[in-house]
Amino acid sequence: MKEDIWGGFNTNFNSNKKHSMLNKLAASELVLNEDGSVYHLNLLPEDIAQKIILVGDPDRVAKVSQYFDTIQVRKNKREFYTHTGTLRGERITVMSTGIGTENIDIVMNELDALVNIDLKNKEFKKEHSTLQLFRMGTCGSVNPDVQVDNMLVTQNVVGLDGLMHFYQDYKFENEFSKNFLDKFPYSTIKPMLYFSEWSEELGNLYRDAKYHGNTATFPGFYAPQGRQLRLKSLDDKFLETLNDLGVTNFEMETSAIYAFSKLLGHKAITVNNVIANRRRGEFSADHHASEKKLIEWVLERIIK
């Protein structure tokens, strides 16, 4: 009987047997493709740069890499598309993550494995490598004063998806998180909340953004973001309540990017293009032009 990559028939899983006496990772823990690349991203360590731009939409990868001076790597698997090249003499990568923090769970763990795990021997490296991660995404605002088609840099983030509660060592609190938890009125959602914050070092690259704010990361597009089709959302005042608690905008990935960066020792920043103001019912008149502006604005600050 052959075991599949997820453990298959072996139901007697014992966490103490994940690693051997030599601290090797079991095949079921670090899954690789036949060529030795990480399973979902389909990448080898030499395929990525130390500076990585993360975008949600696979179609946005080529929109970013067209600004590179050279493109040396083009790879994809599922929704994960990666281009690595050079910009002004420095190596840089752009990668699509798809939508949602469940995809970020894959992206962050596999990116970290590429630089901090010896894939061939399946052992942790003795020296830690730090990635610089720049999320370039779109968002909606819950603050009626925030104008569309402008850049908003995320300083603090609250995740409403519960992902980081599956990780034993994650804990983060600051003034924003304490105030948010003290006043958050939804008891069914409250146990799922977790928090994180930007890399101030990377944030300094974007200090001229029109807005700096606090972001809520949602686990869905419809009811979690207050939309109603045939199903009613939790509360007609949900977005307004978030704004009252200090939230400026919302999207679907940043909380996991920031939290994993804290856990794994990487640096992360999210630059959002505000394409909608939900409180005023406004949407960008030309989000393609706004997207182009975002890409150029981010790239000129990553590499001088």
Disulfide bonds with the S-S distance in Angstrom:
none
